[in-house]
């Protein structure tokens, strides 16, 4: 099995958007995807890139991807690496692709001097939870994710 993990380039934008849609379908969140190719181009390759993507290929076929960005810990005064999306296409699952993607990102985190590598997982996704625990990941039980979006975000911003 020949697996290659490579940084995404601008030519990969249609592929990345397709993979985002596949992930959203899997997570039963397809109705929330509003991303366009133009949005992806600006956010990944524009004047202020907000995220990076790596693509996993097995024997030349696209097997999955990971989208990530840096966050920051004031307590540690160091950057962290935050994994937003990890997706392996169903036909490639159970073949070590997800582990290879995570190991690649862990390597980037170490190379970049990051203090930690974090992500969130949907509470119903028991197979992913078990997989992450097998890699040494720990639940952050004392933390709850908070989010402000849409009209509430506008109100908070005074707009």
Residue pairs with C-beta under 8 A, 6 or more apart in sequence:
1 58
1 59
1 95
1 96
2 58
2 59
2 60
3 56
3 57
3 58
3 63
3 96
3 97
3 100
4 56
4 57
5 54
5 55
5 56
5 57
5 100
5 101
5 104
6 54
6 55
6 57
7 52
7 53
7 54
7 55
8 15
8 16
8 44
8 52
8 53
8 54
8 55
8 65
10 41
10 44
10 45
12 53
12 55
13 37
13 40
13 41
13 44
14 37
15 55
15 62
16 40
16 44
16 53
16 55
16 65
16 67
17 35
17 36
17 37
17 40
19 62
19 64
19 65
19 87
20 33
20 35
20 67
20 85
21 30
21 33
22 87
22 89
23 85
23 87
24 30
24 32
24 33
26 87
27 122
27 125
43 49
43 50
43 51
44 50
44 51
44 52
44 53
50 69
51 67
51 68
51 69
51 84
52 67
52 68
52 69
53 65
53 66
53 67
53 68
54 65
54 66
54 68
54 101
54 104
54 105
55 62
55 64
55 65
56 62
56 63
56 64
56 65
56 66
56 88
56 92
56 97
56 100
56 101
57 63
58 92
58 95
58 97
61 92
62 89
63 88
63 89
63 92
63 95
63 97
64 86
64 87
64 88
64 89
64 92
64 97
64 98
64 101
65 85
65 86
65 87
65 101
66 83
66 85
66 86
66 87
66 101
66 102
66 104
66 105
67 83
67 84
67 85
68 81
68 82
68 83
68 84
68 105
69 81
69 82
69 84
70 79
70 80
70 81
70 82
70 112
70 114
71 79
71 80
71 81
71 82
71 118
72 78
72 79
72 80
73 79
73 80
73 115
73 116
76 115
76 116
78 113
78 114
78 115
79 112
79 113
79 114
79 115
80 109
80 114
80 115
80 116
80 117
80 118
81 105
81 108
81 109
81 112
81 114
81 116
81 117
81 118
82 118
82 119
83 102
83 105
83 117
83 118
83 119
84 119
86 98
86 101
86 102
86 119
88 97
88 98
88 101
98 131
99 131
99 135
102 135
105 117
106 117
108 114
109 116
109 117
118 140
119 132
120 145
121 128
121 129
121 132
122 128
123 129
148 156
